[in-house]
Amino acid sequence: MVAGGDTVDKDSVFANYKSVFSRQFAVSLAVEFVGVMFFQILGGTSAPKYAPFVNGFALAVWIYVAANISGGHLNPAVSFSTAVCGFYPVIHTVIYIALQIIGAIVGAWVSAGLVPGAGNMIGTGATGPGCFDRSVIKDVTDDQVFGWECVMTFTLISCVYACGVAKPGHGSHTPFAVGLALLACAGSGGQYTGAALNPARVLGPMAVFQCGKDVAGLYIAGQFVAAILAMSVFAFVSGLGPLNPWIAKRALKLSWPEAIYLWITGSPPSRLQKTGRENINDFMQQFNDFYNSEETVEKPKSHIFNVERFFGIRKQATQTEAAELE
């Protein structure tokens, strides 16, 4: 495979990206949109007693579908967290989040047409399919809603980091593990908040049915706080991602403007490119050299482990492809 090719690394989850001008990125956006739309339909219309199982397995299924195309984020909190930590470009993340929210809105609108009587609830403020409002919150305070969403989303995103970022592998059980994390959370705090764990899942039904406007902020705040906390714990244990300006500046010997440009766009500066289509995966050797250099000998071993894991599958794939070309 040539550097910067349009195909993604099929063994990687949550960290796949290509240029925003590539056909592959357009396909990724379509997959994120469709994945969240169907996740909204399935999760928002499930029978209450089966809701944790339906939501957990629906998420696992759609991550499996999307993982080797878009990375399988399907959640603005996941996209936001991986961008801040340095595993996903900022521009890609902003566009992803927009498509995820639009997907949830369309999913809620489709649900209104599929569920008997739900069409009459559009725009009324009634509790339509998938709504998170006061009728869902059972005997808990606003602080408890925030707390539960924070705890559950932290659990979900921690699983994303542990399985899909620190040790990437679409061939592994990562999507299933993330689905199980949602299942566990929905079976626990779901009885109190409905277990949204996803800002798009809150905003989609709200846009269609006008429900839960007074509590949407509690859900979303808890979810994004959890995203930052999960990212912080992972960064402390395993190190920041290769797109993080502090890491990229030293590893690739960039200026601060170049490092920030790389973080925002995902594209290395033009002076380092040969084809104009490279991304961070094409510079794995420089990162490995950086973490193994004398300058970083005092750094925790977890940092070296993180980078080797992050680039390991890419390295193996590149070697295999080179052998095939020979």
C-alpha positions in Angstrom: 0.0 0.0 0.0 1.4 3.4 -0.9 1.7 6.0 1.9 -1.5 7.9 2.5 -3.7 5.5 0.4 -7.4 5.9 0.7 -8.1 2.6 2.4 -8.2 2.4 6.2 -6.3 0.0 8.4 -8.9 -2.7 8.7 -7.5 -4.1 11.9 -7.8 -0.8 13.8 -10.8 0.5 15.7 -11.6 4.1 16.7 -8.4 5.5 15.2 -9.0 5.1 11.5 -8.9 8.3 9.5 -7.9 9.7 6.1 -7.8 13.1 4.5 -11.1 15.1 4.7 -10.8 15.4 0.9 -10.6 11.7 0.3 -13.4 9.4 -0.9 -12.7 7.2 2.1 -13.6 10.1 4.5 -16.9 10.7 2.7 -17.6 6.9 3.1 -16.7 7.2 6.8 -19.2 10.0 7.3 -21.9 8.0 5.6 -21.2 5.0 7.9 -21.2 7.1 11.0 -24.5 8.7 10.0 -26.2 5.4 9.1 -24.7 3.6 12.2 -26.1 6.2 14.6 -29.4 6.3 12.8 -30.0 2.6 13.2 -28.6 2.6 16.7 -31.2 5.3 17.5 -34.0 3.3 15.9 -33.2 0.0 17.6 -32.3 1.4 21.0 -35.0 4.0 21.2 -37.9 1.6 20.3 -36.8 -1.4 22.4 -39.2 -2.9 25.0 -38.3 -1.5 28.5 -37.4 -4.9 30.0 -35.1 -5.7 27.1 -33.6 -2.2 26.7 -30.2 -2.9 28.2 -29.7 -5.9 26.0 -31.0 -4.3 22.8 -28.9 -1.2 23.3 -25.8 -3.1 24.2 -26.0 -5.6 21.3 -27.1 -3.0 18.8 -24.1 -0.9 19.7 -21.8 -3.9 19.3 -23.3 -4.8 15.9 -22.9 -1.3 14.5 -19.4 -0.9 15.8 -18.6 -4.2 14.0 -20.2 -2.8 10.9 -18.4 0.6 11.0 -15.1 -0.3 12.6 -13.0 -1.0 9.5 -14.5 1.9 7.6 -15.0 4.9 10.0 -13.4 3.6 13.2 -16.9 2.9 14.6 -17.2 6.0 16.9 -21.0 6.3 16.8 -20.9 8.7 19.8 -19.9 12.4 20.0 -18.4 11.8 23.4 -16.1 9.1 22.0 -15.0 11.2 19.1 -14.4 14.2 21.3 -12.4 12.3 23.8 -10.1 10.6 21.2 -9.5 14.0 19.6 -8.5 15.7 22.8 -6.2 12.8 23.7 -4.5 13.0 20.3 -5.8 9.9 18.5 -8.1 11.6 16.1 -7.9 14.9 14.1 -10.0 17.8 15.3 -11.5 18.6 11.9 -12.5 15.0 11.4 -14.0 15.0 14.9 -16.1 18.1 14.4 -17.6 16.7 11.1 -18.1 13.2 12.7 -20.0 14.7 15.6 -22.3 16.7 13.2 -23.1 13.6 11.2 -23.7 11.5 14.4 -26.2 14.1 15.7 -27.9 14.3 12.3 -28.1 10.5 12.2 -29.7 10.4 15.6 -32.3 13.0 14.5 -33.2 11.1 11.3 -33.3 7.9 13.4 -35.8 9.5 15.8 -37.9 10.8 12.9 -37.9 7.3 11.3 -38.9 5.8 14.7 -41.9 8.2 14.8 -43.1 6.7 11.6 -42.5 3.1 12.8 -44.1 3.2 16.2 -47.9 3.4 16.3 -49.1 6.8 17.5 -45.6 8.3 17.7 -46.1 10.4 14.6 -48.7 12.4 16.5 -46.0 13.3 19.1 -43.7 15.1 16.8 -43.0 18.6 18.0 -45.4 18.3 21.0 -43.0 17.8 23.9 -44.5 14.4 24.6 -42.3 11.4 25.4 -41.7 9.9 22.0 -39.5 6.8 21.3 -36.0 7.2 22.6 -36.7 10.4 24.6 -34.8 11.2 27.7 -37.0 13.5 29.8 -38.6 13.7 33.3 -40.8 10.7 32.6 -37.7 8.6 32.2 -35.9 9.9 35.3 -37.2 7.9 38.3 -37.0 9.4 41.8 -33.5 10.9 41.3 -32.2 14.5 41.6 -30.6 16.5 38.8 -27.2 15.9 40.4 -27.8 12.2 40.4 -28.7 12.2 36.7 -25.5 14.0 36.0 -23.6 11.6 38.2 -25.0 8.5 36.8 -24.5 9.6 33.2 -20.9 10.5 34.1 -20.2 7.1 35.8 -21.7 5.1 33.0 -20.1 7.1 30.1 -16.8 6.9 31.9 -17.1 3.1 32.0 -18.0 3.0 28.3 -15.2 5.2 27.1 -12.7 3.5 29.3 -13.6 0.3 27.6 -13.1 2.1 24.2 -9.6 3.1 25.2 -8.6 -0.2 26.8 -9.8 -2.3 23.9 -9.9 -0.1 20.8 -7.1 2.4 21.3 -4.4 0.9 23.5 -4.8 -2.4 21.8 -6.5 -1.8 18.5 -7.9 -4.7 16.6 -11.1 -5.1 14.6 -10.4 -8.8 14.5 -10.5 -8.8 18.3 -13.6 -8.6 20.5 -13.5 -4.8 20.9 -16.9 -4.0 19.5 -18.5 -6.8 21.6 -16.7 -5.6 24.7 -17.9 -2.0 24.2 -21.4 -3.4 23.7 -21.1 -5.3 27.0 -20.0 -2.1 28.7 -23.2 -0.4 27.5 -25.2 -3.4 28.6 -23.7 -3.4 32.1 -24.3 0.4 32.5 -27.8 0.2 31.2 -28.6 -2.6 33.6 -27.3 -0.5 36.5 -27.9 3.2 36.1 -30.4 2.7 33.3 -33.2 2.3 35.8 -32.6 5.9 36.9 -31.7 7.9 33.8 -32.5 5.6 30.9 -28.7 5.2 30.2 -28.2 7.6 27.3 -24.3 7.6 27.4 -24.4 9.3 24.1 -25.1 13.0 23.4 -26.5 12.2 20.0 -29.1 9.8 21.5 -30.3 12.7 23.7 -30.3 15.4 21.0 -32.0 13.3 18.3 -35.3 12.6 20.0 -35.3 16.1 21.5 -35.1 17.7 18.0 -37.9 15.6 16.7 -40.3 15.4 19.7 -39.2 18.5 21.6 -38.9 16.3 24.7 -36.5 16.7 27.6 -35.2 20.1 26.9 -34.9 20.9 30.6 -32.7 17.9 31.4 -30.7 17.5 28.1 -27.9 19.6 29.6 -27.5 17.3 32.6 -27.1 14.3 30.3 -24.7 15.9 27.9 -22.6 17.6 30.6 -22.2 14.3 32.4 -21.2 12.5 29.2 -18.6 15.1 28.2 -17.1 15.3 31.7 -16.8 11.5 31.7 -15.1 11.7 28.2 -12.5 14.1 29.6 -12.0 12.0 32.8 -11.6 8.7 30.8 -9.1 10.4 28.5 -7.1 11.8 31.4 -6.9 8.4 33.1 -5.8 6.8 29.9 -3.2 9.5 29.1 -1.8 9.2 32.6 -1.4 5.4 32.3 -0.5 4.9 28.7 0.4 8.3 27.3 -1.1 10.8 24.9 -1.8 9.9 21.3 0.6 10.7 18.4 -1.5 13.6 17.2 -1.2 15.4 20.5 0.9 18.6 19.7 3.2 18.0 22.7 4.1 14.5 21.5 4.1 15.2 17.7 6.3 18.3 18.1 9.1 16.2 19.7 8.7 13.0 17.8 8.6 14.6 14.3 10.7 17.6 15.2 7.9 20.1 14.3 7.4 23.7 15.2 4.4 24.5 17.5 2.3 25.8 14.5 3.1 22.6 12.6 2.2 20.4 15.5 -1.1 22.1 16.1 -1.8 22.0 12.4 -1.2 18.2 12.5 -3.6 17.8 15.5 -6.3 19.8 13.8 -6.1 18.4 10.3 -4.5 15.0 10.7 -2.0 15.9 7.9 1.7 16.2 8.6 3.3 19.4 7.2 4.0 19.4 3.5 7.8 19.3 4.0 7.4 15.8 5.5 5.1 14.4 2.8 6.0 12.7 -0.4 2.5 11.9 -1.9 0.5 14.6 -0.1 -1.8 12.0 1.3 0.1 10.7 4.3 -1.3 10.6 7.8 0.2 9.8 11.2 0.4 6.1 10.5 3.0 6.7 7.9 5.4 8.1 10.5 5.3 5.2 13.0 9.1 4.7 12.8 9.8 8.2 13.9 7.5 7.8 16.9 9.1 4.4 17.8 12.6 6.0 17.6 11.4 8.9 19.7 10.1 6.8 22.5 13.2 4.6 22.4 15.7 7.4 22.3 17.9 8.5 25.1 15.9 11.6 25.5 12.9 9.6 26.7 14.7 6.9 28.7 13.2 8.1 31.9 9.6 8.0 30.6 7.3 5.3 31.9 7.3 2.0 29.9 3.6 2.4 29.4 4.3 5.2 26.9 6.4 2.9 24.8 3.8 0.2 25.1 1.1 2.5 23.9 2.8 3.6 20.8 4.0 0.2 19.8 0.5 -1.1 20.2 -1.0 1.8 18.3 1.3 1.3 15.3 2.0 -2.4 15.6 -0.8 -3.7 13.4 -0.1 -1.0 10.8 3.5 -2.1 10.7 2.6 -5.7 10.2 0.1 -4.9 7.5 2.7 -2.7 5.7 5.3 -5.5 5.8 2.8 -8.0 4.4 1.8 -5.6 1.6 5.5 -5.0 0.7 6.1 -8.7 0.6 3.1 -9.2 -1.8 4.4 -6.4 -4.1 7.8 -8.1 -4.3 
